[in-house]
Amino acid sequence: AELFTHAAMQGRHKLFVTCDNFVYNNYAFALVLETGMKDVVAWAKRKEIVVENAFSNTIMNLGNIPQNLCPNADSLSLRTALFPIYPRLGSANAVKIGKLIENLP
């Protein structure tokens, strides 16, 4: 998580959580994108890294809430990406994902 946080701070995208005492859950690293999700997913796929939409199965993304009622939630649901950060990822893969996060389009 520290490697990914440092990489995100070097890039142009924002961390989803900025609390100083927050600890990641060891399964996913959330990043709020400045660009569209499709561009980032395509970029990551070329680097053989799976990136998912953090809110793909929420009521906002499933269309159960009108977008005009929650414009901020709608925007975040379309731009928050999850990167893998599980314990058995390995240092080489973690470095590879860190570089990807740092250089996202």
Biopython code that builds the backbone (N, CA, C, O; Angstrom):
import numpy as np
from Bio.PDB.StructureBuilder import StructureBuilder

atoms = [
    (1, "ALA", "N", (0.826, -1.195, 0.000)),
    (1, "ALA", "CA", (0.000, 0.000, 0.000)),
    (1, "ALA", "C", (0.867, 1.254, 0.000)),
    (1, "ALA", "O", (0.527, 2.243, -0.650)),
    (2, "GLU", "N", (1.974, 1.221, 0.718)),
    (2, "GLU", "CA", (2.858, 2.386, 0.749)),
    (2, "GLU", "C", (3.459, 2.652, -0.629)),
    (2, "GLU", "O", (3.550, 3.805, -1.051)),
    (3, "LEU", "N", (3.865, 1.604, -1.328)),
    (3, "LEU", "CA", (4.416, 1.727, -2.672)),
    (3, "LEU", "C", (3.387, 2.356, -3.613)),
    (3, "LEU", "O", (3.712, 3.268, -4.374)),
    (4, "PHE", "N", (2.148, 1.866, -3.559)),
    (4, "PHE", "CA", (1.089, 2.377, -4.433)),
    (4, "PHE", "C", (0.732, 3.818, -4.066)),
    (4, "PHE", "O", (0.494, 4.644, -4.947)),
    (5, "THR", "N", (0.695, 4.117, -2.765)),
    (5, "THR", "CA", (0.380, 5.479, -2.320)),
    (5, "THR", "C", (1.435, 6.454, -2.828)),
    (5, "THR", "O", (1.105, 7.529, -3.329)),
    (6, "HIS", "N", (2.699, 6.078, -2.700)),
    (6, "HIS", "CA", (3.773, 6.932, -3.197)),
    (6, "HIS", "C", (3.665, 7.114, -4.711)),
    (6, "HIS", "O", (3.837, 8.223, -5.216)),
    (7, "ALA", "N", (3.384, 6.039, -5.430)),
    (7, "ALA", "CA", (3.238, 6.128, -6.887)),
    (7, "ALA", "C", (2.064, 7.024, -7.262)),
    (7, "ALA", "O", (2.163, 7.806, -8.207)),
    (8, "ALA", "N", (0.963, 6.921, -6.538)),
    (8, "ALA", "CA", (-0.207, 7.750, -6.827)),
    (8, "ALA", "C", (0.089, 9.225, -6.579)),
    (8, "ALA", "O", (-0.404, 10.088, -7.305)),
    (9, "MET", "N", (0.881, 9.513, -5.568)),
    (9, "MET", "CA", (1.224, 10.902, -5.268)),
    (9, "MET", "C", (2.117, 11.496, -6.346)),
    (9, "MET", "O", (2.135, 12.714, -6.524)),
    (10, "GLN", "N", (2.864, 10.657, -7.075)),
    (10, "GLN", "CA", (3.725, 11.127, -8.158)),
    (10, "GLN", "C", (2.939, 11.343, -9.451)),
    (10, "GLN", "O", (3.350, 12.121, -10.312)),
    (11, "GLY", "N", (1.810, 10.652, -9.580)),
    (11, "GLY", "CA", (0.992, 10.735, -10.790)),
    (11, "GLY", "C", (-0.018, 11.866, -10.728)),
    (11, "GLY", "O", (0.057, 12.733, -9.858)),
    (12, "ARG", "N", (-0.962, 11.851, -11.656)),
    (12, "ARG", "CA", (-1.926, 12.941, -11.746)),
    (12, "ARG", "C", (-3.288, 12.596, -11.174)),
    (12, "ARG", "O", (-4.170, 13.454, -11.142)),
    (13, "HIS", "N", (-3.485, 11.372, -10.725)),
    (13, "HIS", "CA", (-4.761, 10.937, -10.177)),
    (13, "HIS", "C", (-4.747, 11.078, -8.656)),
    (13, "HIS", "O", (-3.688, 11.272, -8.060)),
    (14, "LYS", "N", (-5.915, 10.983, -8.031)),
    (14, "LYS", "CA", (-6.031, 11.248, -6.606)),
    (14, "LYS", "C", (-6.310, 9.978, -5.819)),
    (14, "LYS", "O", (-6.947, 9.045, -6.308)),
    (15, "LEU", "N", (-5.820, 9.970, -4.597)),
    (15, "LEU", "CA", (-6.142, 8.875, -3.690)),
    (15, "LEU", "C", (-7.585, 9.017, -3.246)),
    (15, "LEU", "O", (-8.080, 10.131, -3.073)),
    (16, "PHE", "N", (-8.250, 7.907, -3.064)),
    (16, "PHE", "CA", (-9.646, 7.939, -2.642)),
    (16, "PHE", "C", (-9.760, 8.360, -1.185)),
    (16, "PHE", "O", (-10.690, 9.078, -0.816)),
    (17, "VAL", "N", (-8.824, 7.918, -0.357)),
    (17, "VAL", "CA", (-8.818, 8.251, 1.064)),
    (17, "VAL", "C", (-7.526, 8.973, 1.371)),
    (17, "VAL", "O", (-6.455, 8.538, 0.948)),
    (18, "THR", "N", (-7.613, 10.080, 2.105)),
    (18, "THR", "CA", (-6.416, 10.847, 2.411)),
    (18, "THR", "C", (-6.129, 10.945, 3.904)),
    (18, "THR", "O", (-5.263, 11.721, 4.308)),
    (19, "CYS", "N", (-6.831, 10.182, 4.729)),
    (19, "CYS", "CA", (-6.584, 10.215, 6.174)),
    (19, "CYS", "C", (-5.184, 9.679, 6.479)),
    (19, "CYS", "O", (-4.742, 8.700, 5.879)),
    (20, "ASP", "N", (-4.498, 10.322, 7.407)),
    (20, "ASP", "CA", (-3.138, 9.907, 7.752)),
    (20, "ASP", "C", (-3.088, 8.556, 8.457)),
    (20, "ASP", "O", (-2.090, 7.844, 8.351)),
    (21, "ASN", "N", (-4.136, 8.198, 9.165)),
    (21, "ASN", "CA", (-4.107, 6.958, 9.930)),
    (21, "ASN", "C", (-4.914, 5.832, 9.286)),
    (21, "ASN", "O", (-5.216, 4.837, 9.945)),
    (22, "PHE", "N", (-5.264, 5.976, 8.013)),
    (22, "PHE", "CA", (-6.042, 4.955, 7.319)),
    (22, "PHE", "C", (-5.142, 3.798, 6.915)),
    (22, "PHE", "O", (-4.022, 4.014, 6.453)),
    (23, "VAL", "N", (-5.626, 2.568, 7.088)),
    (23, "VAL", "CA", (-4.878, 1.372, 6.712)),
    (23, "VAL", "C", (-5.657, 0.655, 5.608)),
    (23, "VAL", "O", (-6.863, 0.447, 5.739)),
    (24, "TYR", "N", (-4.986, 0.279, 4.531)),
    (24, "TYR", "CA", (-5.658, -0.432, 3.445)),
    (24, "TYR", "C", (-6.019, -1.842, 3.875)),
    (24, "TYR", "O", (-5.397, -2.410, 4.772)),
    (25, "ASN", "N", (-7.031, -2.399, 3.226)),
    (25, "ASN", "CA", (-7.562, -3.707, 3.618)),
    (25, "ASN", "C", (-6.796, -4.890, 3.015)),
    (25, "ASN", "O", (-7.209, -6.038, 3.183)),
    (26, "ASN", "N", (-5.708, -4.630, 2.328)),
    (26, "ASN", "CA", (-4.869, -5.670, 1.716)),
    (26, "ASN", "C", (-5.524, -6.420, 0.566)),
    (26, "ASN", "O", (-5.077, -7.517, 0.232)),
    (27, "TYR", "N", (-6.544, -5.884, -0.039)),
    (27, "TYR", "CA", (-7.177, -6.541, -1.182)),
    (27, "TYR", "C", (-7.329, -5.624, -2.390)),
    (27, "TYR", "O", (-7.327, -6.102, -3.525)),
    (28, "ALA", "N", (-7.460, -4.326, -2.172)),
    (28, "ALA", "CA", (-7.646, -3.418, -3.295)),
    (28, "ALA", "C", (-7.131, -2.030, -2.941)),
    (28, "ALA", "O", (-7.208, -1.596, -1.791)),
    (29, "PHE", "N", (-6.610, -1.351, -3.940)),
    (29, "PHE", "CA", (-6.117, 0.010, -3.803)),
    (29, "PHE", "C", (-6.990, 0.893, -4.678)),
    (29, "PHE", "O", (-6.968, 0.767, -5.902)),
    (30, "ALA", "N", (-7.759, 1.787, -4.062)),
    (30, "ALA", "CA", (-8.688, 2.643, -4.806)),
    (30, "ALA", "C", (-8.001, 3.942, -5.214)),
    (30, "ALA", "O", (-7.250, 4.542, -4.444)),
    (31, "LEU", "N", (-8.281, 4.359, -6.450)),
    (31, "LEU", "CA", (-7.716, 5.588, -6.983)),
    (31, "LEU", "C", (-8.793, 6.305, -7.782)),
    (31, "LEU", "O", (-9.430, 5.707, -8.649)),
    (32, "VAL", "N", (-9.000, 7.601, -7.491)),
    (32, "VAL", "CA", (-9.972, 8.397, -8.233)),
    (32, "VAL", "C", (-9.256, 8.958, -9.460)),
    (32, "VAL", "O", (-8.272, 9.689, -9.344)),
    (33, "LEU", "N", (-9.759, 8.609, -10.613)),
    (33, "LEU", "CA", (-9.102, 8.943, -11.875)),
    (33, "LEU", "C", (-9.498, 10.322, -12.380)),
    (33, "LEU", "O", (-10.637, 10.755, -12.211)),
    (34, "GLU", "N", (-8.560, 10.994, -12.990)),
    (34, "GLU", "CA", (-8.836, 12.263, -13.660)),
    (34, "GLU", "C", (-9.343, 12.023, -15.076)),
    (34, "GLU", "O", (-10.025, 12.874, -15.648)),
    (35, "THR", "N", (-9.017, 10.881, -15.632)),
    (35, "THR", "CA", (-9.454, 10.522, -16.981)),
    (35, "THR", "C", (-10.525, 9.446, -16.879)),
    (35, "THR", "O", (-10.906, 9.043, -15.779)),
    (36, "GLY", "N", (-11.000, 8.988, -18.007)),
    (36, "GLY", "CA", (-12.035, 7.969, -18.020)),
    (36, "GLY", "C", (-11.524, 6.594, -17.635)),
    (36, "GLY", "O", (-10.346, 6.280, -17.804)),
    (37, "MET", "N", (-12.418, 5.791, -17.121)),
    (37, "MET", "CA", (-12.093, 4.432, -16.690)),
    (37, "MET", "C", (-11.628, 3.579, -17.875)),
    (37, "MET", "O", (-10.719, 2.761, -17.727)),
    (38, "LYS", "N", (-12.240, 3.762, -19.043)),
    (38, "LYS", "CA", (-11.897, 2.933, -20.207)),
    (38, "LYS", "C", (-10.433, 3.094, -20.599)),
    (38, "LYS", "O", (-9.766, 2.114, -20.932)),
    (39, "ASP", "N", (-9.936, 4.316, -20.561)),
    (39, "ASP", "CA", (-8.540, 4.566, -20.918)),
    (39, "ASP", "C", (-7.589, 3.850, -19.961)),
    (39, "ASP", "O", (-6.603, 3.250, -20.388)),
    (40, "VAL", "N", (-7.890, 3.916, -18.677)),
    (40, "VAL", "CA", (-7.028, 3.308, -17.670)),
    (40, "VAL", "C", (-7.091, 1.790, -17.758)),
    (40, "VAL", "O", (-6.059, 1.126, -17.660)),
    (41, "VAL", "N", (-8.281, 1.231, -17.939)),
    (41, "VAL", "CA", (-8.427, -0.225, -18.051)),
    (41, "VAL", "C", (-7.661, -0.735, -19.272)),
    (41, "VAL", "O", (-6.980, -1.758, -19.203)),
    (42, "ALA", "N", (-7.778, -0.015, -20.388)),
    (42, "ALA", "CA", (-7.066, -0.418, -21.601)),
    (42, "ALA", "C", (-5.549, -0.332, -21.402)),
    (42, "ALA", "O", (-4.816, -1.226, -21.826)),
    (43, "TRP", "N", (-5.084, 0.728, -20.767)),
    (43, "TRP", "CA", (-3.659, 0.911, -20.494)),
    (43, "TRP", "C", (-3.143, -0.212, -19.606)),
    (43, "TRP", "O", (-2.085, -0.783, -19.871)),
    (44, "ALA", "N", (-3.891, -0.528, -18.552)),
    (44, "ALA", "CA", (-3.490, -1.581, -17.618)),
    (44, "ALA", "C", (-3.506, -2.955, -18.291)),
    (44, "ALA", "O", (-2.647, -3.795, -18.025)),
    (45, "LYS", "N", (-4.476, -3.171, -19.152)),
    (45, "LYS", "CA", (-4.579, -4.461, -19.846)),
    (45, "LYS", "C", (-3.345, -4.702, -20.710)),
    (45, "LYS", "O", (-2.861, -5.830, -20.800)),
    (46, "ARG", "N", (-2.836, -3.647, -21.345)),
    (46, "ARG", "CA", (-1.617, -3.779, -22.147)),
    (46, "ARG", "C", (-0.422, -4.169, -21.278)),
    (46, "ARG", "O", (0.517, -4.813, -21.748)),
    (47, "LYS", "N", (-0.469, -3.774, -20.020)),
    (47, "LYS", "CA", (0.607, -4.098, -19.078)),
    (47, "LYS", "C", (0.304, -5.376, -18.281)),
    (47, "LYS", "O", (1.024, -5.720, -17.344)),
    (48, "GLU", "N", (-0.768, -6.068, -18.670)),
    (48, "GLU", "CA", (-1.193, -7.327, -18.053)),
    (48, "GLU", "C", (-1.560, -7.176, -16.577)),
    (48, "GLU", "O", (-1.230, -8.025, -15.749)),
    (49, "ILE", "N", (-2.251, -6.073, -16.265)),
    (49, "ILE", "CA", (-2.734, -5.800, -14.918)),
    (49, "ILE", "C", (-4.238, -5.586, -14.988)),
    (49, "ILE", "O", (-4.726, -4.844, -15.839)),
    (50, "VAL", "N", (-4.967, -6.235, -14.094)),
    (50, "VAL", "CA", (-6.420, -6.125, -14.073)),
    (50, "VAL", "C", (-6.821, -4.945, -13.186)),
    (50, "VAL", "O", (-6.457, -4.884, -12.012)),
    (51, "VAL", "N", (-7.570, -4.020, -13.762)),
    (51, "VAL", "CA", (-8.112, -2.877, -13.035)),
    (51, "VAL", "C", (-9.622, -2.949, -13.154)),
    (51, "VAL", "O", (-10.160, -3.172, -14.239)),
    (52, "GLU", "N", (-10.303, -2.760, -12.031)),
    (52, "GLU", "CA", (-11.752, -2.848, -12.029)),
    (52, "GLU", "C", (-12.370, -1.547, -11.542)),
    (52, "GLU", "O", (-11.729, -0.765, -10.840)),
    (53, "ASN", "N", (-13.616, -1.326, -11.921)),
    (53, "ASN", "CA", (-14.382, -0.200, -11.415)),
    (53, "ASN", "C", (-14.790, -0.511, -9.980)),
    (53, "ASN", "O", (-15.369, -1.563, -9.712)),
    (54, "ALA", "N", (-14.491, 0.394, -9.063)),
    (54, "ALA", "CA", (-14.766, 0.155, -7.644)),
    (54, "ALA", "C", (-16.256, 0.045, -7.339)),
    (54, "ALA", "O", (-16.649, -0.624, -6.383)),
    (55, "PHE", "N", (-17.069, 0.688, -8.135)),
    (55, "PHE", "CA", (-18.500, 0.741, -7.837)),
    (55, "PHE", "C", (-19.344, 0.091, -8.926)),
    (55, "PHE", "O", (-20.483, 0.495, -9.158)),
    (56, "SER", "N", (-18.787, -0.914, -9.591)),
    (56, "SER", "CA", (-19.490, -1.526, -10.728)),
    (56, "SER", "C", (-20.813, -2.177, -10.348)),
    (56, "SER", "O", (-21.732, -2.204, -11.168)),
    (57, "ASN", "N", (-20.940, -2.695, -9.149)),
    (57, "ASN", "CA", (-22.170, -3.373, -8.752)),
    (57, "ASN", "C", (-22.982, -2.586, -7.728)),
    (57, "ASN", "O", (-23.731, -3.174, -6.949)),
    (58, "THR", "N", (-22.842, -1.284, -7.725)),
    (58, "THR", "CA", (-23.605, -0.463, -6.796)),
    (58, "THR", "C", (-24.912, -0.009, -7.437)),
    (58, "THR", "O", (-25.086, -0.112, -8.651)),
    (59, "ILE", "N", (-25.821, 0.490, -6.619)),
    (59, "ILE", "CA", (-27.108, 0.932, -7.155)),
    (59, "ILE", "C", (-26.943, 2.123, -8.092)),
    (59, "ILE", "O", (-27.774, 2.331, -8.976)),
    (60, "MET", "N", (-25.885, 2.904, -7.910)),
    (60, "MET", "CA", (-25.644, 4.041, -8.804)),
    (60, "MET", "C", (-25.273, 3.547, -10.197)),
    (60, "MET", "O", (-25.843, 4.015, -11.182)),
    (61, "ASN", "N", (-24.345, 2.628, -10.299)),
    (61, "ASN", "CA", (-23.904, 2.133, -11.610)),
    (61, "ASN", "C", (-24.921, 1.227, -12.274)),
    (61, "ASN", "O", (-24.910, 1.081, -13.497)),
    (62, "LEU", "N", (-25.798, 0.617, -11.498)),
    (62, "LEU", "CA", (-26.829, -0.238, -12.077)),
    (62, "LEU", "C", (-28.028, 0.561, -12.566)),
    (62, "LEU", "O", (-28.977, -0.005, -13.109)),
    (63, "GLY", "N", (-27.988, 1.877, -12.375)),
    (63, "GLY", "CA", (-29.051, 2.743, -12.887)),
    (63, "GLY", "C", (-30.282, 2.817, -12.007)),
    (63, "GLY", "O", (-31.346, 3.226, -12.472)),
    (64, "ASN", "N", (-30.163, 2.432, -10.753)),
    (64, "ASN", "CA", (-31.316, 2.455, -9.859)),
    (64, "ASN", "C", (-31.568, 3.820, -9.227)),
    (64, "ASN", "O", (-32.618, 4.037, -8.622)),
    (65, "ILE", "N", (-30.628, 4.732, -9.360)),
    (65, "ILE", "CA", (-30.787, 6.096, -8.841)),
    (65, "ILE", "C", (-30.553, 7.055, -9.994)),
    (65, "ILE", "O", (-29.552, 6.932, -10.700)),
    (66, "PRO", "N", (-31.461, 8.015, -10.202)),
    (66, "PRO", "CA", (-31.242, 9.004, -11.265)),
    (66, "PRO", "C", (-29.949, 9.786, -11.025)),
    (66, "PRO", "O", (-29.689, 10.238, -9.910)),
    (67, "GLN", "N", (-29.152, 9.942, -12.062)),
    (67, "GLN", "CA", (-27.850, 10.590, -11.950)),
    (67, "GLN", "C", (-27.947, 12.020, -11.439)),
    (67, "GLN", "O", (-27.045, 12.489, -10.745)),
    (68, "ASN", "N", (-29.024, 12.717, -11.770)),
    (68, "ASN", "CA", (-29.135, 14.116, -11.355)),
    (68, "ASN", "C", (-29.385, 14.265, -9.857)),
    (68, "ASN", "O", (-29.182, 15.351, -9.315)),
    (69, "LEU", "N", (-29.818, 13.212, -9.175)),
    (69, "LEU", "CA", (-30.033, 13.283, -7.727)),
    (69, "LEU", "C", (-28.723, 13.221, -6.945)),
    (69, "LEU", "O", (-28.628, 13.771, -5.848)),
    (70, "CYS", "N", (-27.733, 12.565, -7.495)),
    (70, "CYS", "CA", (-26.444, 12.384, -6.809)),
    (70, "CYS", "C", (-25.302, 12.587, -7.797)),
    (70, "CYS", "O", (-24.613, 11.628, -8.146)),
    (71, "PRO", "N", (-25.089, 13.821, -8.253)),
    (71, "PRO", "CA", (-24.060, 14.025, -9.285)),
    (71, "PRO", "C", (-22.645, 13.663, -8.823)),
    (71, "PRO", "O", (-21.862, 13.148, -9.622)),
    (72, "ASN", "N", (-22.300, 13.915, -7.571)),
    (72, "ASN", "CA", (-20.962, 13.562, -7.092)),
    (72, "ASN", "C", (-20.779, 12.056, -7.008)),
    (72, "ASN", "O", (-19.728, 11.531, -7.374)),
    (73, "ALA", "N", (-21.796, 11.367, -6.528)),
    (73, "ALA", "CA", (-21.731, 9.903, -6.448)),
    (73, "ALA", "C", (-21.630, 9.297, -7.840)),
    (73, "ALA", "O", (-20.896, 8.332, -8.054)),
    (74, "ASP", "N", (-22.370, 9.867, -8.784)),
    (74, "ASP", "CA", (-22.304, 9.366, -10.156)),
    (74, "ASP", "C", (-20.908, 9.536, -10.730)),
    (74, "ASP", "O", (-20.372, 8.616, -11.349)),
    (75, "SER", "N", (-20.320, 10.700, -10.530)),
    (75, "SER", "CA", (-18.975, 10.969, -11.031)),
    (75, "SER", "C", (-17.955, 10.014, -10.403)),
    (75, "SER", "O", (-17.128, 9.437, -11.108)),
    (76, "LEU", "N", (-18.014, 9.848, -9.088)),
    (76, "LEU", "CA", (-17.082, 8.937, -8.419)),
    (76, "LEU", "C", (-17.285, 7.494, -8.855)),
    (76, "LEU", "O", (-16.320, 6.741, -8.989)),
    (77, "SER", "N", (-18.532, 7.107, -9.078)),
    (77, "SER", "CA", (-18.792, 5.724, -9.473)),
    (77, "SER", "C", (-18.223, 5.408, -10.850)),
    (77, "SER", "O", (-17.941, 4.249, -11.156)),
    (78, "LEU", "N", (-18.057, 6.416, -11.669)),
    (78, "LEU", "CA", (-17.508, 6.220, -13.012)),
    (78, "LEU", "C", (-15.987, 6.351, -13.071)),
    (78, "LEU", "O", (-15.368, 5.916, -14.042)),
    (79, "ARG", "N", (-15.371, 6.952, -12.030)),
    (79, "ARG", "CA", (-13.946, 7.265, -12.088)),
    (79, "ARG", "C", (-13.091, 6.637, -10.993)),
    (79, "ARG", "O", (-11.917, 6.985, -10.874)),
    (80, "THR", "N", (-13.633, 5.731, -10.192)),
    (80, "THR", "CA", (-12.837, 5.134, -9.126)),
    (80, "THR", "C", (-12.401, 3.730, -9.539)),
    (80, "THR", "O", (-13.223, 2.839, -9.754)),
    (81, "ALA", "N", (-11.096, 3.564, -9.641)),
    (81, "ALA", "CA", (-10.516, 2.290, -10.082)),
    (81, "ALA", "C", (-9.927, 1.538, -8.897)),
    (81, "ALA", "O", (-9.424, 2.135, -7.945)),
    (82, "LEU", "N", (-10.002, 0.223, -8.978)),
    (82, "LEU", "CA", (-9.383, -0.637, -7.966)),
    (82, "LEU", "C", (-8.205, -1.383, -8.580)),
    (82, "LEU", "O", (-8.328, -1.997, -9.639)),
    (83, "PHE", "N", (-7.078, -1.323, -7.909)),
    (83, "PHE", "CA", (-5.875, -2.030, -8.311)),
    (83, "PHE", "C", (-5.623, -3.145, -7.297)),
    (83, "PHE", "O", (-5.878, -2.950, -6.108)),
    (84, "PRO", "N", (-5.132, -4.303, -7.728)),
    (84, "PRO", "CA", (-4.898, -5.409, -6.789)),
    (84, "PRO", "C", (-3.793, -5.091, -5.794)),
    (84, "PRO", "O", (-2.782, -4.482, -6.145)),
    (85, "ILE", "N", (-3.998, -5.511, -4.545)),
    (85, "ILE", "CA", (-3.004, -5.260, -3.500)),
    (85, "ILE", "C", (-3.022, -6.380, -2.455)),
    (85, "ILE", "O", (-2.806, -6.122, -1.271)),
    (86, "TYR", "N", (-3.271, -7.595, -2.875)),
    (86, "TYR", "CA", (-3.388, -8.709, -1.945)),
    (86, "TYR", "C", (-2.009, -9.175, -1.462)),
    (86, "TYR", "O", (-1.002, -8.927, -2.125)),
    (87, "PRO", "N", (-1.965, -9.848, -0.308)),
    (87, "PRO", "CA", (-0.681, -10.205, 0.312)),
    (87, "PRO", "C", (0.248, -11.058, -0.547)),
    (87, "PRO", "O", (1.466, -10.919, -0.431)),
    (88, "ARG", "N", (-0.268, -11.923, -1.391)),
    (88, "ARG", "CA", (0.595, -12.815, -2.188)),
    (88, "ARG", "C", (0.933, -12.223, -3.555)),
    (88, "ARG", "O", (1.339, -12.953, -4.459)),
    (89, "LEU", "N", (0.775, -10.938, -3.713)),
    (89, "LEU", "CA", (1.044, -10.270, -4.984)),
    (89, "LEU", "C", (2.511, -10.392, -5.391)),
    (89, "LEU", "O", (2.818, -10.581, -6.568)),
    (90, "GLY", "N", (3.393, -10.287, -4.443)),
    (90, "GLY", "CA", (4.827, -10.374, -4.731)),
    (90, "GLY", "C", (5.406, -9.004, -5.020)),
    (90, "GLY", "O", (4.717, -8.124, -5.536)),
    (91, "SER", "N", (6.665, -8.829, -4.689)),
    (91, "SER", "CA", (7.288, -7.517, -4.825)),
    (91, "SER", "C", (7.464, -7.088, -6.281)),
    (91, "SER", "O", (7.323, -5.906, -6.594)),
    (92, "ALA", "N", (7.767, -8.022, -7.165)),
    (92, "ALA", "CA", (7.947, -7.665, -8.583)),
    (92, "ALA", "C", (6.634, -7.160, -9.174)),
    (92, "ALA", "O", (6.624, -6.160, -9.892)),
    (93, "ASN", "N", (5.533, -7.838, -8.879)),
    (93, "ASN", "CA", (4.228, -7.393, -9.375)),
    (93, "ASN", "C", (3.806, -6.084, -8.727)),
    (93, "ASN", "O", (3.195, -5.237, -9.378)),
    (94, "ALA", "N", (4.128, -5.912, -7.450)),
    (94, "ALA", "CA", (3.787, -4.670, -6.763)),
    (94, "ALA", "C", (4.523, -3.488, -7.401)),
    (94, "ALA", "O", (3.934, -2.424, -7.593)),
    (95, "VAL", "N", (5.776, -3.665, -7.721)),
    (95, "VAL", "CA", (6.550, -2.609, -8.386)),
    (95, "VAL", "C", (5.955, -2.316, -9.764)),
    (95, "VAL", "O", (5.851, -1.155, -10.159)),
    (96, "LYS", "N", (5.569, -3.352, -10.490)),
    (96, "LYS", "CA", (4.968, -3.194, -11.813)),
    (96, "LYS", "C", (3.661, -2.391, -11.721)),
    (96, "LYS", "O", (3.423, -1.498, -12.535)),
    (97, "ILE", "N", (2.827, -2.705, -10.743)),
    (97, "ILE", "CA", (1.565, -1.981, -10.561)),
    (97, "ILE", "C", (1.842, -0.565, -10.094)),
    (97, "ILE", "O", (1.162, 0.368, -10.523)),
    (98, "GLY", "N", (2.823, -0.385, -9.226)),
    (98, "GLY", "CA", (3.203, 0.959, -8.778)),
    (98, "GLY", "C", (3.621, 1.845, -9.933)),
    (98, "GLY", "O", (3.228, 3.009, -10.005)),
    (99, "LYS", "N", (4.419, 1.295, -10.840)),
    (99, "LYS", "CA", (4.837, 2.064, -12.024)),
    (99, "LYS", "C", (3.640, 2.391, -12.916)),
    (99, "LYS", "O", (3.558, 3.478, -13.488)),
    (100, "LEU", "N", (2.715, 1.437, -13.025)),
    (100, "LEU", "CA", (1.513, 1.683, -13.806)),
    (100, "LEU", "C", (0.713, 2.827, -13.205)),
    (100, "LEU", "O", (0.267, 3.719, -13.927)),
    (101, "ILE", "N", (0.527, 2.811, -11.881)),
    (101, "ILE", "CA", (-0.237, 3.862, -11.201)),
    (101, "ILE", "C", (0.427, 5.214, -11.413)),
    (101, "ILE", "O", (-0.249, 6.211, -11.666)),
    (102, "GLU", "N", (1.732, 5.245, -11.311)),
    (102, "GLU", "CA", (2.476, 6.497, -11.458)),
    (102, "GLU", "C", (2.360, 7.071, -12.873)),
    (102, "GLU", "O", (2.376, 8.289, -13.049)),
    (103, "ASN", "N", (2.243, 6.203, -13.879)),
    (103, "ASN", "CA", (2.257, 6.658, -15.272)),
    (103, "ASN", "C", (0.924, 6.509, -15.986)),
    (103, "ASN", "O", (0.894, 6.449, -17.215)),
    (104, "LEU", "N", (-0.167, 6.447, -15.258)),
    (104, "LEU", "CA", (-1.473, 6.309, -15.883)),
    (104, "LEU", "C", (-1.775, 7.486, -16.804)),
    (104, "LEU", "O", (-1.362, 8.614, -16.536)),
    (105, "PRO", "N", (-2.500, 7.218, -17.894)),
    (105, "PRO", "CA", (-2.857, 8.332, -18.792)),
    (105, "PRO", "C", (-3.856, 9.269, -18.133)),
    (105, "PRO", "O", (-4.267, 10.259, -18.739)),
]
sb = StructureBuilder()
sb.init_structure("model")
sb.init_model(0)
sb.init_chain("A")
sb.init_seg("    ")
for serial, (resi, resn, name, xyz) in enumerate(atoms, 1):
    if name == "N":
        sb.init_residue(resn, " ", resi, " ")
    sb.init_atom(name, np.array(xyz, "f"), 0.0, 1.0, " ", f" {name:<3s}", serial, name[0])
structure = sb.get_structure()
